[in-house]
Amino acid sequence: MVKHHQDPAVKWKTFSDLEQKLLETIEDEGSIRTDRLRKKLRLEAKENNSKFHRSLSNLESYAMIVGVEDPHPERHLHANVWQTWNTRVGEGMGRSGLSYNEALAKLLEKTIEACVLAREDQIRKWFQWSDDTEKAERDLLKSERIMKAGPFLLTSRILRS
């Protein structure tokens, strides 16, 4: 999933200019605290708070960046240290060999499995629903890895239990 969103064409379509600037700066720095990131991008003014944190949150939700609390904060600051996913996990990312669509289907399947029983209309609220997600759901139903029971979806593993 992360590899898919790292593709330059996908990045350009998915992320705002600010998000791309944040990602580029974090990539260049390797590791950077929130306060230093704001300063570097000249976003210290209060009117930038909301869009700055929303952009960080969006990048984090796509697993493009990872934030951890600074283990050695200056004074009483509780700042996060930001890194790209690649910097944080290194080369361990590509081991599964799953395509984007396979990874999306696996994520959807495991989410449904964790819920035991999930209303189909509610699942659409949990994911940024797209044609890819729709296809993943159809493929899972066709392969019987998930099944419909009225308005609900459940994994075939639950039925075997």
DRENNU-760322 format. One record per residue: residue number from 1; residue in one letter; x, y, z of N, C-alpha, C in turn. Coordinates in steps of 0.02 Angstrom, whole numbers, plus 50000, padded with zeros to 5 digits. Layout:
BEGIN
ATOM/k/r/n_x/n_y/n_z/ca_x/ca_y/ca_z/c_x/c_y/c_z
ATOM/NUM/a/X/Y/Z/X/Y/Z/X/Y/Z $
...
This chain:
BEGIN
ATOM/k/r/n_x/n_y/n_z/ca_x/ca_y/ca_z/c_x/c_y/c_z
ATOM/1/m/50042/49941/50000/50000/50000/50000/50044/50063/50000 $
ATOM/2/v/50095/50062/50043/50140/50120/50046/50175/50130/49980 $
ATOM/3/k/50200/50075/49951/50234/50080/49886/50189/50113/49834 $
ATOM/4/h/50126/50094/49833/50078/50122/49785/50075/50198/49793 $
ATOM/5/h/50069/50223/49854/50063/50295/49865/50129/50332/49858 $
ATOM/6/q/50185/50295/49854/50250/50327/49842/50261/50341/49768 $
ATOM/7/d/50223/50309/49726/50229/50321/49654/50217/50395/49641 $
ATOM/8/p/50262/50429/49604/50255/50501/49593/50187/50522/49564 $
ATOM/9/a/50160/50483/49517/50095/50501/49487/50039/50496/49539 $
ATOM/10/v/50042/50445/49581/49991/50437/49633/49999/50491/49686 $
ATOM/11/k/50061/50506/49705/50074/50559/49754/50045/50625/49731 $
ATOM/12/w/50056/50641/49667/50033/50705/49639/49957/50710/49642 $
ATOM/13/k/49922/50654/49628/49849/50654/49629/49821/50651/49699 $
ATOM/14/t/49856/50620/49745/49829/50606/49812/49842/50662/49862 $
ATOM/15/f/49901/50692/49859/49922/50738/49912/49923/50811/49889 $
ATOM/16/s/49904/50855/49935/49904/50927/49922/49976/50952/49915 $
ATOM/17/d/49982/51014/49892/50049/51045/49886/50084/51046/49954 $
ATOM/18/l/50048/51064/50007/50078/51066/50073/50100/50996/50095 $
ATOM/19/e/50058/50947/50083/50075/50878/50102/50137/50855/50065 $
ATOM/20/q/50142/50872/50001/50201/50853/49962/50263/50888/49987 $
ATOM/21/k/50256/50952/50007/50313/50990/50035/50335/50959/50101 $
ATOM/22/l/50287/50941/50143/50303/50909/50207/50340/50844/50196 $
ATOM/23/l/50313/50803/50151/50343/50738/50136/50415/50747/50109 $
ATOM/24/e/50423/50793/50064/50489/50806/50035/50539/50828/50088 $
ATOM/25/t/50517/50872/50132/50561/50897/50186/50579/50841/50234 $
ATOM/26/i/50530/50801/50253/50543/50745/50298/50590/50695/50265 $
ATOM/27/e/50581/50682/50200/50626/50637/50164/50697/50665/50164 $
ATOM/28/d/50704/50730/50150/50770/50762/50148/50805/50761/50216 $
ATOM/29/e/50767/50772/50269/50796/50776/50336/50809/50707/50366 $
ATOM/30/g/50771/50657/50344/50777/50590/50372/50737/50583/50436 $
ATOM/31/s/50741/50632/50480/50707/50632/50543/50703/50705/50567 $
ATOM/32/i/50643/50729/50584/50637/50800/50603/50580/50808/50652 $
ATOM/33/r/50591/50850/50703/50540/50865/50752/50487/50912/50723 $
ATOM/34/t/50427/50908/50751/50372/50949/50727/50388/51023/50727 $
ATOM/35/d/50417/51048/50781/50431/51120/50785/50483/51141/50733 $
ATOM/36/r/50532/51099/50721/50584/51116/50671/50556/51111/50600 $
ATOM/37/l/50510/51065/50590/50477/51057/50525/50436/51120/50509 $
ATOM/38/r/50399/51143/50558/50359/51205/50549/50404/51264/50533 $
ATOM/39/k/50459/51269/50569/50505/51325/50560/50537/51322/50490 $
ATOM/40/k/50558/51262/50471/50591/51253/50406/50544/51273/50348 $
ATOM/41/l/50480/51258/50356/50431/51273/50303/50397/51341/50314 $
ATOM/42/r/50420/51378/50365/50393/51444/50381/50317/51441/50393 $
ATOM/43/l/50297/51393/50434/50226/51384/50450/50212/51394/50524 $
ATOM/44/e/50252/51438/50556/50247/51447/50629/50185/51487/50650 $
ATOM/45/a/50158/51527/50606/50100/51569/50624/50040/51526/50644 $
ATOM/46/k/50001/51552/50691/49943/51515/50717/49892/51497/50663 $
ATOM/47/e/49886/51540/50613/49836/51526/50560/49855/51464/50519 $
ATOM/48/n/49917/51440/50526/49939/51380/50490/49930/51316/50530 $
ATOM/49/n/49912/51323/50594/49906/51264/50638/49863/51209/50609 $
ATOM/50/s/49802/51227/50592/49753/51178/50569/49775/51141/50506 $
ATOM/51/k/49794/51179/50455/49813/51145/50392/49878/51106/50400 $
ATOM/52/f/49924/51131/50441/49987/51096/50454/49974/51028/50485 $
ATOM/53/h/49936/51027/50540/49922/50965/50575/49876/50918/50535 $
ATOM/54/r/49829/50946/50498/49786/50906/50454/49828/50871/50401 $
ATOM/55/s/49876/50907/50373/49920/50879/50321/49964/50823/50349 $
ATOM/56/l/49992/50835/50409/50032/50782/50441/49989/50720/50454 $
ATOM/57/s/49929/50732/50479/49883/50678/50494/49864/50638/50431 $
ATOM/58/n/49852/50673/50376/49835/50639/50314/49894/50597/50289 $
ATOM/59/l/49954/50624/50291/50013/50586/50270/50023/50525/50315 $
ATOM/60/e/50009/50533/50379/50016/50478/50426/49963/50425/50413 $
ATOM/61/s/49902/50446/50395/49848/50398/50382/49862/50356/50320 $
ATOM/62/y/49901/50382/50273/49922/50343/50214/49987/50305/50227 $
ATOM/63/a/50012/50308/50289/50075/50276/50308/50135/50301/50269 $
ATOM/64/m/50130/50363/50246/50187/50393/50211/50239/50418/50261 $
ATOM/65/i/50215/50439/50321/50260/50461/50374/50240/50427/50439 $
ATOM/66/v/50286/50425/50485/50274/50396/50551/50298/50448/50602 $
ATOM/67/g/50256/50461/50652/50275/50508/50705/50283/50471/50770 $
ATOM/68/v/50339/50483/50804/50350/50454/50871/50369/50511/50918 $
ATOM/69/e/50350/50504/50981/50366/50557/51029/50442/50562/51038 $
ATOM/70/d/50466/50623/51039/50537/50637/51047/50561/50608/51114 $
ATOM/71/p/50609/50562/51114/50632/50532/51177/50675/50581/51218 $
ATOM/72/h/50700/50634/51186/50742/50684/51221/50716/50754/51206 $
ATOM/73/p/50657/50770/51232/50628/50836/51217/50667/50892/51250 $
ATOM/74/e/50668/50949/51216/50698/51009/51245/50646/51039/51292 $
ATOM/75/r/50669/51064/51348/50624/51094/51398/50565/51048/51411 $
ATOM/76/h/50504/51075/51405/50445/51035/51419/50405/51021/51356 $
ATOM/77/l/50438/51024/51299/50403/51011/51236/50389/50937/51229 $
ATOM/78/h/50330/50922/51206/50312/50853/51190/50301/50850/51115 $
ATOM/79/a/50356/50852/51079/50353/50855/51006/50363/50785/50976 $
ATOM/80/n/50331/50775/50920/50343/50714/50882/50404/50722/50839 $
ATOM/81/v/50436/50666/50825/50490/50663/50776/50460/50626/50717 $
ATOM/82/w/50465/50657/50658/50434/50630/50598/50487/50598/50553 $
ATOM/83/q/50469/50541/50525/50511/50505/50477/50466/50477/50423 $
ATOM/84/t/50496/50465/50365/50457/50431/50313/50451/50358/50333 $
ATOM/85/w/50403/50325/50304/50394/50253/50317/50458/50215/50300 $
ATOM/86/n/50488/50230/50243/50550/50196/50222/50606/50206/50272 $
ATOM/87/t/50614/50266/50297/50666/50280/50346/50654/50240/50409 $
ATOM/88/r/50592/50236/50430/50574/50202/50493/50582/50127/50488 $
ATOM/89/v/50558/50096/50434/50559/50023/50429/50614/49996/50385 $
ATOM/90/g/50650/50039/50350/50705/50016/50309/50681/49975/50250 $
ATOM/91/e/50720/49926/50233/50706/49885/50174/50654/49830/50188 $
ATOM/92/g/50630/49825/50248/50583/49772/50265/50516/49778/50232 $
ATOM/93/m/50504/49833/50198/50437/49847/50171/50416/49801/50115 $
ATOM/94/g/50460/49784/50069/50439/49749/50009/50436/49674/50013 $
ATOM/95/r/50440/49646/50072/50446/49573/50078/50385/49534/50055 $
ATOM/96/s/50326/49562/50062/50266/49523/50048/50255/49510/49974 $
ATOM/97/g/50277/49556/49933/50270/49547/49861/50198/49555/49837 $
ATOM/98/l/50154/49582/49878/50084/49592/49858/50079/49654/49813 $
ATOM/99/s/50035/49649/49764/50020/49708/49724/49976/49754/49766 $
ATOM/100/y/49965/49815/49741/49922/49862/49777/49852/49832/49786 $
ATOM/101/n/49824/49804/49732/49756/49776/49736/49752/49717/49784 $
ATOM/102/e/49804/49675/49784/49805/49618/49830/49810/49642/49903 $
ATOM/103/a/49852/49692/49914/49860/49720/49981/49795/49752/50005 $
ATOM/104/l/49761/49787/49960/49697/49819/49978/49645/49766/49995 $
ATOM/105/a/49642/49713/49956/49595/49658/49969/49610/49625/50036 $
ATOM/106/k/49674/49614/50050/49695/49583/50113/49675/49628/50172 $
ATOM/107/l/49687/49693/50165/49668/49741/50218/49593/49740/50230 $
ATOM/108/l/49554/49740/50177/49481/49738/50182/49459/49673/50216 $
ATOM/109/e/49487/49617/50194/49470/49552/50222/49485/49550/50297 $
ATOM/110/k/49544/49572/50317/49565/49570/50387/49523/49618/50430 $
ATOM/111/t/49503/49673/50401/49460/49721/50437/49392/49688/50451 $
ATOM/112/i/49364/49656/50401/49299/49622/50409/49306/49565/50459 $
ATOM/113/e/49361/49529/50455/49373/49473/50501/49377/49499/50574 $
ATOM/114/a/49411/49555/50584/49418/49583/50651/49351/49605/50679 $
ATOM/115/c/49306/49625/50635/49239/49647/50657/49193/49589/50670 $
ATOM/116/v/49208/49531/50644/49168/49470/50646/49108/49478/50599 $
ATOM/117/l/49068/49529/50609/49009/49542/50568/49008/49617/50554 $
ATOM/118/a/49008/49635/50491/49012/49707/50473/48957/49724/50424 $
ATOM/119/r/48921/49778/50437/48870/49801/50389/48907/49829/50329 $
ATOM/120/e/48887/49806/50270/48920/49826/50209/48919/49902/50200 $
ATOM/121/d/48863/49934/50216/48858/50007/50207/48904/50044/50256 $
ATOM/122/q/48920/50014/50312/48965/50046/50361/49038/50041/50340 $
ATOM/123/i/49056/49987/50307/49126/49977/50286/49148/50033/50240 $
ATOM/124/r/49102/50057/50200/49118/50112/50153/49138/50176/50190 $
ATOM/125/k/49118/50182/50252/49137/50241/50292/49207/50232/50323 $
ATOM/126/w/49230/50171/50328/49295/50158/50360/49353/50167/50312 $
ATOM/127/f/49341/50159/50248/49393/50163/50197/49378/50222/50151 $
ATOM/128/q/49430/50249/50121/49420/50298/50068/49398/50255/50008 $
ATOM/129/w/49332/50250/49999/49304/50203/49951/49318/50226/49880 $
ATOM/130/s/49343/50181/49839/49359/50197/49770/49343/50137/49727 $
ATOM/131/d/49355/50144/49662/49345/50088/49616/49389/50029/49637 $
ATOM/132/d/49450/50045/49661/49496/49992/49683/49467/49953/49742 $
ATOM/133/t/49437/49989/49789/49408/49956/49848/49347/49916/49828 $
ATOM/134/e/49308/49943/49783/49249/49908/49757/49270/49842/49723 $
ATOM/135/k/49323/49845/49683/49349/49786/49649/49375/49735/49700 $
ATOM/136/a/49409/49759/49752/49435/49715/49804/49377/49678/49838 $
ATOM/137/e/49323/49714/49852/49265/49683/49884/49234/49630/49837 $
ATOM/138/r/49226/49647/49773/49198/49598/49725/49242/49536/49720 $
ATOM/139/d/49308/49547/49717/49355/49490/49712/49352/49446/49774 $
ATOM/140/l/49347/49477/49832/49342/49438/49895/49276/49398/49897 $
ATOM/141/l/49222/49428/49873/49158/49392/49871/49161/49335/49821 $
ATOM/142/k/49190/49348/49762/49195/49297/49710/49238/49238/49733 $
ATOM/143/s/49292/49252/49768/49337/49199/49791/49312/49167/49856 $
ATOM/144/e/49257/49194/49882/49225/49170/49944/49269/49178/50006 $
ATOM/145/r/49316/49225/50003/49355/49242/50063/49312/49284/50111 $
ATOM/146/i/49263/49320/50082/49211/49352/50123/49144/49332/50094 $
ATOM/147/m/49092/49336/50134/49025/49316/50112/48974/49367/50137 $
ATOM/148/k/48917/49369/50102/48862/49412/50121/48811/49372/50161 $
ATOM/149/a/48785/49405/50213/48730/49377/50252/48682/49435/50263 $
ATOM/150/g/48635/49442/50216/48590/49501/50219/48631/49563/50206 $
ATOM/151/p/48624/49614/50249/48663/49676/50239/48734/49672/50268 $
ATOM/152/f/48753/49613/50291/48817/49605/50325/48868/49569/50281 $
ATOM/153/l/48932/49582/50296/48987/49545/50266/49024/49510/50323 $
ATOM/154/l/49048/49451/50310/49089/49415/50359/49139/49373/50321 $
ATOM/155/t/49192/49353/50354/49242/49312/50319/49220/49239/50323 $
ATOM/156/s/49243/49201/50274/49226/49129/50272/49256/49094/50333 $
ATOM/157/r/49310/49121/50360/49342/49092/50419/49293/49091/50478 $
ATOM/158/i/49252/49143/50484/49202/49147/50538/49150/49092/50529 $
ATOM/159/l/49130/49079/50468/49081/49026/50455/49108/48957/50472 $
ATOM/160/r/49172/48947/50463/49203/48882/50477/49213/48871/50552 $
ATOM/161/s/49209/48925/50592/49221/48919/50665/49164/48885/50700 $
